[in-house]
Amino acid sequence: METPDMHIQVNTDKNISGAEALAQSVEETLKHVLARFSDHITRLEVHLSDENSTSKSGVVDKRCLLEARLAGREPTSVSDLALTVDQAVNSAAHKMVSLLDSELGKLSKH
């Protein structure tokens, strides 16, 4: 169940194109992958960048830094590098699931 409280902000550097469509795709991916944490996450900040921009091609240089702000807790973040922005976002989202499972799992065991 998705709550309207989870706000997602997508930021891109000057080397990432298609910001509007990309932001929508990123939001859909994150809402799907992180759905079961939506009641804990108040805000997600996504920072997408192309580490090598035009100097190189065909290398793993698309970076996704994902920061989750949880209600009543310090922000937590993960990042991933991949060949494409979609792969980096998907991988970072799954890393966040593992991190939140660990962090929030500790809370529910007391």
All heavy atoms as an XYZ file, in Angstrom:
836
protein
N       0.845     -1.189      0.000
C       0.000      0.000      0.000
C       0.885      1.245      0.000
O       1.787      1.391      0.794
C      -0.876     -0.029      1.236
C      -1.871      1.083      1.284
S      -2.993      0.790      2.651
C      -2.793      2.317      3.503
N       0.618      2.124     -0.903
C       1.426      3.327     -1.039
C       0.773      4.484     -0.302
O      -0.435      4.678     -0.393
C       1.553      3.653     -2.530
C       2.380      4.865     -2.809
C       2.344      5.214     -4.288
O       2.353      4.300     -5.116
O       2.309      6.413     -4.581
N       1.571      5.232      0.425
C       1.032      6.401      1.092
C       1.519      7.642      0.367
O       2.600      7.645     -0.204
C       1.492      6.472      2.569
O       2.911      6.600      2.584
C       1.077      5.253      3.337
N       0.758      8.715      0.384
C       1.165      9.926     -0.320
C       2.292     10.662      0.398
O       2.790     11.649     -0.105
C      -0.118     10.772     -0.347
C      -0.919     10.282      0.806
C      -0.562      8.838      0.979
N       2.701     10.194      1.568
C       3.729     10.878      2.342
C       5.126     10.745      1.747
O       5.982     11.574      2.001
C       3.755     10.339      3.777
C       2.439     10.578      4.490
O       1.757     11.557      4.171
O       2.108      9.769      5.366
N       5.389      9.686      0.973
C       6.733      9.470      0.450
C       6.972     10.377     -0.755
O       6.416     10.172     -1.827
C       6.935      7.999      0.060
C       8.356      7.713     -0.358
S       8.778      5.951     -0.472
C       7.851      5.425     -1.887
N       7.782     11.398     -0.557
C       8.101     12.348     -1.617
C       9.415     11.920     -2.273
O      10.378     11.607     -1.574
C       8.236     13.761     -1.039
C       8.668     14.762     -2.049
N       7.831     15.228     -3.036
C       9.859     15.365     -2.254
C       8.492     16.086     -3.794
N       9.723     16.182     -3.337
N       9.444     11.912     -3.596
C      10.648     11.521     -4.321
C      11.140     12.713     -5.129
O      10.393     13.291     -5.915
C      10.389     10.321     -5.256
C       9.928      9.115     -4.440
C      11.644      9.988     -6.058
C       9.495      7.925     -5.268
N      12.398     13.081     -4.908
C      13.007     14.184     -5.650
C      14.162     13.622     -6.470
O      15.068     12.998     -5.926
C      13.521     15.252     -4.695
C      14.165     16.412     -5.425
C      14.654     17.479     -4.476
O      14.202     17.592     -3.347
N      15.609     18.275     -4.944
N      14.108     13.830     -7.784
C      15.139     13.321     -8.682
C      16.006     14.479     -9.153
O      15.497     15.471     -9.690
C      14.510     12.597     -9.899
C      15.587     12.090    -10.837
C      13.613     11.456     -9.442
N      17.308     14.363     -8.925
C      18.275     15.375     -9.363
C      19.227     14.732    -10.370
O      19.674     13.610    -10.165
C      19.098     15.875     -8.167
C      18.223     16.409     -7.063
O      17.569     17.409     -7.218
N      18.207     15.721     -5.935
N      19.535     15.461    -11.437
C      20.476     14.947    -12.432
C      21.577     15.966    -12.685
O      21.369     17.172    -12.520
C      19.775     14.652    -13.775
O      19.207     15.865    -14.275
C      18.689     13.602    -13.615
N      22.739     15.463    -13.089
C      23.793     16.395    -13.467
C      23.588     16.800    -14.926
O      22.683     16.319    -15.603
C      25.190     15.802    -13.197
C      25.604     14.722    -14.182
O      24.863     14.437    -15.150
O      26.693     14.167    -13.993
N      24.435     17.695    -15.436
C      24.254     18.226    -16.782
C      24.477     17.187    -17.877
O      24.118     17.408    -19.032
C      25.173     19.428    -16.999
C      26.655     19.103    -16.937
C      27.462     20.375    -17.130
C      28.950     20.263    -17.064
N      29.622     19.047    -16.930
N      25.052     16.034    -17.537
C      25.343     15.008    -18.532
C      24.239     13.964    -18.688
O      24.334     13.078    -19.521
C      26.648     14.293    -18.176
C      27.816     15.257    -18.136
O      28.022     16.028    -19.057
N      28.557     15.238    -17.048
N      23.197     14.065    -17.870
C      22.071     13.128    -17.950
C      20.929     13.832    -18.670
O      20.495     14.897    -18.251
C      21.598     12.690    -16.539
C      22.747     12.052    -15.751
C      20.391     11.771    -16.634
C      23.161     10.673    -16.202
N      20.444     13.231    -19.759
C      19.385     13.886    -20.540
C      18.022     13.250    -20.282
O      17.918     12.190    -19.685
C      19.733     13.811    -22.029
O      19.853     12.457    -22.413
N      16.989     13.903    -20.784
C      15.626     13.400    -20.660
C      15.089     13.463    -19.253
O      14.453     12.525    -18.780
N      15.314     14.552    -18.580
C      15.016     14.668    -17.153
C      13.574     14.335    -16.782
O      13.348     13.613    -15.823
C      15.381     16.064    -16.661
N      12.591     14.837    -17.536
C      11.181     14.632    -17.171
C      10.775     13.165    -17.259
O      10.251     12.592    -16.307
C      10.289     15.483    -18.089
C       8.836     15.503    -17.674
C       8.590     16.299    -16.409
O       9.340     17.244    -16.133
O       7.638     15.956    -15.682
N      11.022     12.541    -18.399
C      10.669     11.120    -18.577
C      11.504     10.248    -17.650
O      11.012      9.270    -17.090
C      10.889     10.705    -20.030
N      12.761     10.597    -17.483
C      13.648      9.846    -16.602
C      13.154      9.907    -15.161
O      13.088      8.889    -14.476
C      15.077     10.394    -16.702
C      16.111      9.727    -15.814
C      16.272      8.261    -16.182
C      17.439     10.446    -15.937
N      12.788     11.097    -14.708
C      12.301     11.259    -13.338
C      11.063     10.398    -13.100
O      10.940      9.756    -12.057
C      12.001     12.733    -13.059
N      10.163     10.351    -14.070
C       8.948      9.547    -13.930
C       9.296      8.064    -13.845
O       8.764      7.336    -13.005
C       8.007      9.809    -15.099
C       6.666      9.130    -14.929
C       5.687      9.528    -16.023
O       5.969     10.387    -16.848
N       4.536      8.900    -16.019
N      10.216      7.612    -14.680
C      10.647      6.213    -14.676
C      11.314      5.856    -13.347
O      11.047      4.801    -12.766
C      11.608      5.976    -15.840
O      12.194      4.706    -15.741
N      12.172      6.734    -12.865
C      12.870      6.518    -11.598
C      11.865      6.436    -10.451
O      11.946      5.551     -9.605
C      13.907      7.644    -11.348
C      14.418      7.618     -9.917
C      15.068      7.512    -12.331
N      10.904      7.350    -10.426
C       9.884      7.350     -9.366
C       9.082      6.056     -9.372
O       8.825      5.477     -8.315
C       8.946      8.555     -9.531
C       9.589      9.855     -9.117
C       8.635     11.035     -9.183
O       7.421     10.841     -8.946
O       9.099     12.150     -9.464
N       8.693      5.590    -10.561
C       7.927      4.344    -10.652
C       8.734      3.165    -10.119
O       8.218      2.332     -9.376
C       7.506      4.086    -12.103
C       6.403      5.009    -12.571
C       6.112      4.890    -14.057
O       6.655      3.972    -14.719
O       5.342      5.730    -14.560
N      10.011      3.100    -10.503
C      10.878      2.016    -10.029
C      10.992      2.043     -8.512
O      10.829      1.019     -7.845
C      12.286      2.127    -10.662
O      12.164      1.978    -12.073
C      13.231      1.065    -10.112
N      11.272      3.220     -7.953
C      11.462      3.332     -6.513
C      10.184      3.039     -5.738
O      10.221      2.362     -4.712
C      12.004      4.712     -6.159
C      13.408      4.995     -6.683
C      13.808      6.428     -6.388
C      14.421      4.025     -6.106
N       9.050      3.520     -6.221
C       7.784      3.251     -5.533
C       7.482      1.761     -5.535
O       6.976      1.228     -4.550
C       6.640      4.033     -6.186
C       6.664      5.501     -5.819
C       5.519      6.252     -6.474
C       5.577      7.722     -6.095
N       4.538      8.507     -6.764
N       7.813      1.101     -6.632
C       7.568     -0.342     -6.722
C       8.500     -1.125     -5.795
O       8.055     -1.931     -4.982
C       7.748     -0.808     -8.173
C       7.636     -2.282     -8.341
N       6.440     -2.955     -8.244
C       8.586     -3.223     -8.570
C       6.660     -4.247     -8.413
N       7.943     -4.444     -8.609
N       9.804     -0.853     -5.895
C      10.797     -1.623     -5.126
C      10.698     -1.329     -3.629
O      10.847     -2.225     -2.797
C      12.230     -1.340     -5.651
C      13.270     -2.014     -4.777
C      12.370     -1.816     -7.095
N      10.425     -0.080     -3.274
C      10.412      0.316     -1.857
C       9.007      0.427     -1.270
O       8.822      0.972     -0.184
C      11.150      1.646     -1.696
C      12.629      1.609     -2.074
C      13.204      3.014     -2.134
C      13.421      0.753     -1.108
N       8.007     -0.119     -1.940
C       6.606      0.028     -1.521
C       6.370     -0.380     -0.074
O       5.654      0.304      0.655
C       5.703     -0.782     -2.450
N       6.973     -1.480      0.371
C       6.670     -1.940      1.732
C       7.275     -1.052      2.815
O       6.960     -1.192      3.990
C       7.097     -3.389      1.924
C       8.569     -3.638      1.865
C       8.804     -5.150      1.862
N      10.151     -5.453      1.471
C      11.045     -5.971      2.272
N      10.740     -6.260      3.509
N      12.253     -6.216      1.836
N       8.143     -0.103      2.419
C       8.727      0.832      3.378
C       8.082      2.212      3.289
O       8.526      3.145      3.952
C      10.237      0.976      3.134
C      10.989     -0.307      3.302
C      11.493     -0.975      2.201
C      11.195     -0.859      4.557
C      12.189     -2.166      2.349
C      11.888     -2.046      4.720
C      12.380     -2.702      3.608
N       7.045      2.354      2.466
C       6.478      3.680      2.212
C       5.930      4.357      3.465
O       5.885      5.574      3.534
C       5.399      3.607      1.131
O       4.324      2.806      1.562
N       5.539      3.570      4.467
C       5.035      4.198      5.696
C       6.172      4.664      6.603
O       5.938      5.396      7.563
C       4.074      3.271      6.440
C       4.686      1.927      6.773
O       5.699      1.552      6.143
O       4.158      1.237      7.663
N       7.411      4.280      6.298
C       8.570      4.726      7.085
C       9.335      5.856      6.386
O       9.938      6.691      7.041
C       9.557      3.569      7.309
C       8.991      2.466      8.139
N       8.865      2.552      9.501
C       8.511      1.244      7.796
C       8.329      1.433      9.969
N       8.111      0.624      8.949
N       9.315      5.858      5.049
C      10.092      6.835      4.274
C       9.265      8.097      4.068
O       8.163      8.033      3.535
C      10.506      6.253      2.906
C      11.403      5.029      3.086
C      11.223      7.312      2.074
C      11.685      4.277      1.791
N       9.801      9.233      4.492
C       9.101     10.491      4.268
C       9.585     11.164      2.989
O       8.844     11.895      2.342
C       9.313     11.465      5.447
O      10.708     11.690      5.622
C       8.709     10.906      6.712
N      10.850     10.900      2.620
C      11.425     11.546      1.435
C      12.539     10.691      0.867
O      13.342     10.131      1.617
C      11.967     12.919      1.832
C      12.583     13.717      0.720
C      13.122     15.036      1.310
N      13.736     15.845      0.313
C      13.110     16.769     -0.411
N      11.825     16.958     -0.243
N      13.753     17.482     -1.295
N      12.592     10.617     -0.449
C      13.692      9.961     -1.148
C      14.351     10.987     -2.050
O      13.661     11.653     -2.819
C      13.181      8.812     -2.031
C      12.926      7.473     -1.387
C      12.227      6.556     -2.384
C      14.216      6.837     -0.925
N      15.653     11.130     -1.936
C      16.385     11.998     -2.849
C      17.246     11.124     -3.739
O      17.965     10.254     -3.257
C      17.251     12.995     -2.083
C      16.445     14.112     -1.492
C      17.302     15.291     -1.077
O      18.351     15.533     -1.703
O      16.897     15.955     -0.117
N      17.145     11.361     -5.032
C      17.878     10.582     -6.016
C      18.819     11.528     -6.744
O      18.399     12.573     -7.247
C      16.906      9.951     -7.048
C      17.651      9.035     -7.991
C      15.774      9.220     -6.350
N      20.084     11.168     -6.780
C      21.084     11.969     -7.497
C      21.676     11.095     -8.584
O      22.357     10.109     -8.297
C      22.177     12.457     -6.540
C      21.648     13.331     -5.439
N      21.456     14.684     -5.594
C      21.236     13.034     -4.189
C      20.962     15.184     -4.473
N      20.817     14.199     -3.605
N      21.402     11.466     -9.833
C      21.892     10.707    -10.977
C      23.009     11.480    -11.655
O      22.886     12.681    -11.889
C      20.762     10.470    -11.980
C      19.536      9.752    -11.434
C      18.421      9.760    -12.471
C      19.879      8.332    -11.020
N      24.081     10.780    -11.969
C      25.185     11.450    -12.637
C      25.904     10.510    -13.592
O      25.821      9.289    -13.468
C      26.179     12.014    -11.612
O      26.672     10.973    -10.795
N      26.586     11.108    -14.543
C      27.419     10.383    -15.488
C      28.850     10.726    -15.097
O      29.313     11.833    -15.340
C      27.104     10.834    -16.917
C      27.829     10.014    -17.966
O      28.910      9.467    -17.661
O      27.324      9.930    -19.097
N      29.516      9.785    -14.458
C      30.835     10.036    -13.871
C      31.889     10.462    -14.884
O      32.740     11.270    -14.595
C      31.321      8.791    -13.127
C      30.418      8.379    -11.980
C      30.462      9.347    -10.816
O      31.495      9.416    -10.141
O      29.453     10.034    -10.575
N      31.833      9.894    -16.089
C      32.860     10.204    -17.089
C      32.344     11.065    -18.224
O      33.096     11.404    -19.121
C      33.442      8.909    -17.673
C      34.170      8.118    -16.620
O      34.780      8.675    -15.717
N      34.090      6.807    -16.712
N      31.090     11.391    -18.205
C      30.403     12.189    -19.224
C      30.834     11.802    -20.630
O      30.726     10.663    -21.023
C      30.583     13.679    -18.953
O      31.928     14.062    -19.065
N      31.338     12.753    -21.390
C      31.658     12.482    -22.792
C      33.081     11.993    -23.010
O      33.476     11.702    -24.120
C      31.444     13.753    -23.631
O      32.251     14.794    -23.090
C      29.986     14.175    -23.627
N      33.863     11.914    -21.960
C      35.263     11.535    -22.138
C      35.449     10.057    -22.453
O      36.430      9.673    -23.065
C      36.089     11.917    -20.900
O      35.629     11.199    -19.780
N      34.515      9.224    -22.045
C      34.607      7.788    -22.287
C      33.229      7.244    -22.600
O      32.233      7.813    -22.188
C      35.149      7.060    -21.052
C      36.543      7.466    -20.648
C      36.954      6.716    -19.407
C      38.318      7.204    -18.931
N      38.688      6.638    -17.656
N      33.193      6.126    -23.292
C      31.898      5.486    -23.524
C      32.029      3.999    -23.258
O      33.127      3.445    -23.284
C      31.427      5.735    -24.959
O      32.333      5.139    -25.855
N      30.879      3.377    -23.009
C      30.875      1.936    -22.803
C      31.468      1.472    -21.482
O      31.830      0.323    -21.343
N      31.595      2.367    -20.536
C      32.124      1.973    -19.232
C      31.038      2.135    -18.173
O      30.043      2.807    -18.380
C      33.369      2.812    -18.831
C      34.524      2.508    -19.753
C      33.065      4.283    -18.829
N      31.257      1.488    -17.054
C      30.296      1.552    -15.954
C      30.480      2.899    -15.263
O      31.307      3.055    -14.378
C      30.530      0.378    -14.978
C      29.572      0.460    -13.801
C      30.372     -0.942    -15.709
N      29.699      3.895    -15.702
C      29.907      5.247    -15.190
C      28.625      5.984    -14.840
O      28.654      7.151    -14.500
C      30.723      6.072    -16.186
C      29.990      6.330    -17.492
O      28.964      5.669    -17.734
O      30.443      7.179    -18.262
N      27.482      5.311    -14.894
C      26.229      5.956    -14.493
C      26.045      5.700    -13.003
O      26.037      4.566    -12.552
C      25.035      5.386    -15.258
C      25.156      5.464    -16.779
C      25.284      6.879    -17.271
C      25.284      6.955    -18.782
N      26.580      6.691    -19.393
N      25.905      6.783    -12.243
C      25.848      6.661    -10.794
C      24.487      7.077    -10.268
O      23.932      8.087    -10.695
C      26.919      7.542    -10.164
C      26.970      7.462     -8.648
C      28.210      8.183     -8.134
N      28.410      7.917     -6.739
C      28.143      8.793     -5.767
N      27.658      9.979     -6.066
N      28.364      8.481     -4.515
N      23.976      6.302     -9.328
C      22.739      6.649     -8.629
C      23.040      6.672     -7.144
O      23.435      5.662     -6.568
C      21.645      5.623     -8.922
S      20.143      5.916     -7.945
N      22.880      7.835     -6.549
C      22.981      7.980     -5.097
C      21.553      8.143     -4.597
O      20.817      9.012     -5.064
C      23.809      9.208     -4.721
C      23.822      9.569     -3.237
C      24.532      8.493     -2.422
C      24.468     10.911     -3.014
N      21.160      7.278     -3.698
C      19.798      7.258     -3.183
C      19.840      7.529     -1.685
O      20.497      6.808     -0.945
C      19.195      5.878     -3.474
C      17.746      5.611     -3.155
C      16.837      6.609     -3.853
C      17.402      4.197     -3.582
N      19.151      8.594     -1.265
C      19.102      8.939      0.158
C      17.655      8.869      0.631
O      16.780      9.503      0.053
C      19.652     10.343      0.376
C      19.634     10.746      1.843
C      20.202     12.122      2.075
O      21.411     12.231      2.265
O      19.410     13.093      2.035
N      17.438      8.070      1.664
C      16.101      7.933      2.242
C      16.058      8.649      3.585
O      16.938      8.463      4.420
C      15.752      6.462      2.428
N      15.037      9.457      3.744
C      14.798     10.104      5.033
C      13.638      9.373      5.692
O      12.542      9.318      5.139
C      14.497     11.587      4.830
C      15.681     12.302      4.213
C      15.400     13.773      4.004
N      16.486     14.371      3.280
C      17.542     14.957      3.835
N      17.647     15.001      5.153
N      18.486     15.488      3.103
N      13.931      8.812      6.844
C      12.932      8.037      7.565
C      12.362      8.858      8.704
O      13.087      9.611      9.355
C      13.558      6.756      8.113
C      14.268      5.872      7.093
C      14.945      4.707      7.776
C      13.306      5.375      6.048
N      11.088      8.695      8.956
C      10.421      9.433     10.031
C      11.137      9.198     11.356
O      11.323      8.060     11.775
C       8.963      9.003     10.127
N      11.601     10.280     11.988
C      12.220     10.192     13.305
C      13.614      9.593     13.330
O      14.116      9.245     14.393
N      14.264      9.469     12.166
C      15.596      8.861     12.118
C      16.522      9.679     11.222
O      16.082     10.499     10.435
C      15.512      7.432     11.581
C      14.707      6.508     12.482
C      14.573      5.126     11.891
N      15.855      4.498     11.618
C      16.539      3.745     12.483
N      16.050      3.530     13.683
N      17.683      3.208     12.145
N      17.814      9.403     11.346
C      18.799     10.051     10.488
C      18.642      9.527      9.049
O      18.270      8.378      8.849
C      20.221      9.725     10.975
C      20.590     10.376     12.296
C      20.711     11.879     12.171
O      21.354     12.363     11.225
O      20.140     12.575     13.035
N      18.946     10.369      8.056
C      18.889      9.896      6.672
C      19.892      8.763      6.449
O      20.928      8.710      7.107
C      19.289     11.113      5.839
C      19.123     12.275      6.743
C      19.318     11.772      8.136
N      19.585      7.888      5.527
C      20.475      6.794      5.192
C      20.627      6.770      3.677
O      19.704      7.149      2.957
C      19.930      5.460      5.759
O      20.878      4.446      5.561
C      18.611      5.072      5.138
N      21.811      6.376      3.187
C      22.004      6.427      1.744
C      22.792      5.232      1.222
O      23.535      4.580      1.957
C      22.705      7.729      1.349
O      23.993      7.775      1.907
N      22.586      4.975     -0.069
C      23.310      3.937     -0.795
C      23.612      4.505     -2.180
O      22.987      5.467     -2.614
C      22.494      2.630     -0.949
C      22.215      1.995      0.401
C      21.202      2.870     -1.704
N      24.581      3.895     -2.862
C      24.832      4.315     -4.237
C      25.254      3.107     -5.055
O      25.644      2.067     -4.519
C      25.912      5.398     -4.291
O      27.151      4.883     -3.886
N      25.161      3.272     -6.364
C      25.568      2.210     -7.257
C      26.032      2.793     -8.581
O      25.528      3.833     -9.017
C      24.413      1.235     -7.500
C      24.905     -0.066     -8.109
O      25.588     -0.807     -7.377
O      24.642     -0.310     -9.293
N      26.984      2.125     -9.191
C      27.462      2.469    -10.528
C      27.039      1.359    -11.472
O      27.127      0.183    -11.122
C      28.994      2.575    -10.558
C      29.628      3.825     -9.984
C      31.135      3.658     -9.891
C      29.300      5.035    -10.847
N      26.593      1.725    -12.669
C      26.183      0.722    -13.648
C      26.381      1.268    -15.056
O      26.740      2.431    -15.251
C      24.726      0.337    -13.422
N      26.120      0.402    -16.023
C      26.262      0.765    -17.430
C      25.187      1.754    -17.875
O      25.438      2.634    -18.683
C      26.185     -0.502    -18.281
C      26.938     -0.537    -19.595
C      28.387     -0.134    -19.417
C      26.870     -1.940    -20.187
N      23.969      1.613    -17.310
C      22.874      2.521    -17.656
C      22.291      3.137    -16.381
O      22.456      2.590    -15.289
C      21.732      1.787    -18.393
O      21.103      0.883    -17.482
C      22.244      1.021    -19.612
N      21.584      4.241    -16.543
C      20.933      4.899    -15.408
C      19.891      3.965    -14.795
O      19.807      3.827    -13.575
C      20.289      6.236    -15.844
C      19.409      6.799    -14.740
C      21.360      7.236    -16.230
N      19.103      3.286    -15.647
C      18.074      2.368    -15.140
C      18.678      1.271    -14.270
O      18.140      0.934    -13.216
C      17.290      1.730    -16.292
C      16.304      2.695    -16.938
O      15.952      3.700    -16.295
O      15.894      2.427    -18.079
N      19.796      0.703    -14.729
C      20.453     -0.352    -13.947
C      20.965      0.198    -12.620
O      20.843     -0.461    -11.582
C      21.617     -0.959    -14.735
C      21.191     -1.804    -15.905
C      22.364     -2.207    -16.798
O      23.456     -1.638    -16.720
N      22.133     -3.183    -17.664
N      21.535      1.398    -12.639
C      22.060      2.004    -11.412
C      20.932      2.273    -10.421
O      21.064      2.008     -9.225
C      22.817      3.296    -11.739
N      19.802      2.778    -10.907
C      18.650      3.069    -10.040
C      18.106      1.776     -9.441
O      17.855      1.690     -8.239
C      17.541      3.818    -10.825
C      16.240      3.874    -10.025
C      18.009      5.212    -11.196
N      17.933      0.764    -10.283
C      17.383     -0.505     -9.817
C      18.288     -1.145     -8.767
O      17.827     -1.608     -7.724
C      17.194     -1.441    -11.020
C      16.089     -2.440    -10.787
O      15.298     -2.309     -9.869
N      16.052     -3.452    -11.616
N      19.577     -1.146     -9.028
C      20.522     -1.740     -8.088
C      20.570     -0.959     -6.772
O      20.580     -1.545     -5.689
C      21.908     -1.807     -8.729
O      22.800     -2.446     -7.875
N      20.595      0.373     -6.866
C      20.606      1.195     -5.647
C      19.320      0.981     -4.851
O      19.358      0.907     -3.620
C      20.778      2.672     -6.005
N      18.194      0.842     -5.532
C      16.914      0.612     -4.851
C      16.946     -0.702     -4.081
O      16.494     -0.772     -2.934
C      15.765      0.617     -5.858
N      17.515     -1.741     -4.684
C      17.595     -3.033     -4.000
C      18.593     -3.000     -2.837
O      18.383     -3.656     -1.815
C      17.891     -4.152     -4.998
C      16.682     -4.520     -5.797
N      16.389     -3.935     -7.003
C      15.661     -5.362     -5.528
C      15.246     -4.431     -7.451
N      14.781     -5.293     -6.577
N      19.656     -2.215     -2.980
C      20.583     -2.030     -1.853
C      19.854     -1.342     -0.695
O      20.061     -1.671      0.471
C      21.788     -1.177     -2.268
C      22.808     -1.910     -3.101
C      23.988     -0.995     -3.391
C      25.057     -1.683     -4.218
N      26.195     -0.781     -4.480
N      18.989     -0.362     -1.041
C      18.231      0.355     -0.013
C      17.276     -0.603      0.700
O      17.115     -0.520      1.925
C      17.461      1.533     -0.629
C      16.731      2.384      0.390
S      17.799      3.158      1.644
C      18.533      4.487      0.686
N      16.658     -1.520     -0.037
C      15.765     -2.512      0.583
C      16.538     -3.318      1.623
O      16.078     -3.510      2.745
C      15.146     -3.458     -0.482
C      14.502     -4.669      0.176
C      14.122     -2.706     -1.325
N      17.734     -3.779      1.258
C      18.558     -4.553      2.201
C      18.909     -3.733      3.430
O      18.834     -4.215      4.559
C      19.841     -5.029      1.517
O      19.541     -5.925      0.484
N      19.291     -2.473      3.199
C      19.663     -1.594      4.305
C      18.469     -1.334      5.224
O      18.589     -1.419      6.448
C      20.218     -0.275      3.753
C      20.717      0.737      4.771
C      21.884      0.177      5.574
C      21.128      2.020      4.081
N      17.313     -1.046      4.635
C      16.126     -0.769      5.444
C      15.631     -2.022      6.160
O      15.160     -1.938      7.293
C      15.012     -0.159      4.580
C      15.301      1.232      4.035
C      14.169      1.701      3.137
C      15.567      2.235      5.144
N      15.755     -3.180      5.512
C      15.417     -4.430      6.189
C      16.247     -4.567      7.458
O      15.743     -4.926      8.511
C      15.706     -5.637      5.275
C      14.503     -6.047      4.460
O      13.368     -5.689      4.834
O      14.701     -6.735      3.446
N      17.521     -4.269      7.347
C      18.429     -4.374      8.477
C      18.104     -3.316      9.546
O      17.951     -3.636     10.722
C      19.868     -4.209      7.998
O      20.752     -4.169      9.077
N      17.984     -2.063      9.118
C      17.725     -0.962     10.060
C      16.367     -1.089     10.753
O      16.269     -0.969     11.960
C      17.749      0.381      9.298
C      19.109      0.791      8.806
C      19.987      1.321      9.908
O      19.506      2.122     10.720
O      21.161      0.925      9.951
N      15.331     -1.310      9.971
C      13.983     -1.349     10.539
C      13.701     -2.678     11.201
O      12.878     -2.760     12.100
C      12.945     -1.034      9.458
C      13.085      0.368      8.845
C      12.112      0.546      7.691
C      12.894      1.450      9.888
N      14.396     -3.707     10.781
C      14.259     -5.011     11.423
C      14.710     -4.949     12.857
O      14.130     -5.567     13.759
N      15.758     -4.141     13.117
C      16.266     -3.979     14.489
C      15.209     -3.318     15.372
O      15.076     -3.642     16.540
C      17.523     -3.106     14.474
C      18.722     -3.762     13.855
C      19.871     -2.788     13.783
C      21.003     -3.308     12.944
N      21.993     -2.289     12.642
N      14.456     -2.386     14.799
C      13.436     -1.678     15.567
C      12.292     -2.593     15.985
O      11.755     -2.455     17.068
C      12.853     -0.517     14.742
C      13.772      0.655     14.460
C      13.029      1.674     13.612
C      14.245      1.303     15.754
N      11.919     -3.499     15.106
C      10.745     -4.325     15.392
C      11.061     -5.509     16.311
O      10.172     -6.226     16.704
C      10.142     -4.848     14.084
O      11.060     -5.681     13.430
N      12.311     -5.692     16.660
C      12.692     -6.847     17.493
C      12.856     -6.507     18.968
O      13.429     -7.267     19.707
C      13.995     -7.455     16.959
C      13.801     -8.129     15.622
C      15.089     -8.683     15.086
C      14.857     -9.314     13.720
N      16.046     -9.550     12.991
N      12.385     -5.353     19.392
C      12.516     -5.011     20.810
C      11.227     -5.144     21.561
O      10.176     -5.288     21.068
C      13.116     -3.623     21.012
C      12.299     -2.507     20.460
N      12.250     -2.229     19.124
C      11.485     -1.607     21.051
C      11.465     -1.188     18.927
N      10.979     -0.793     20.078
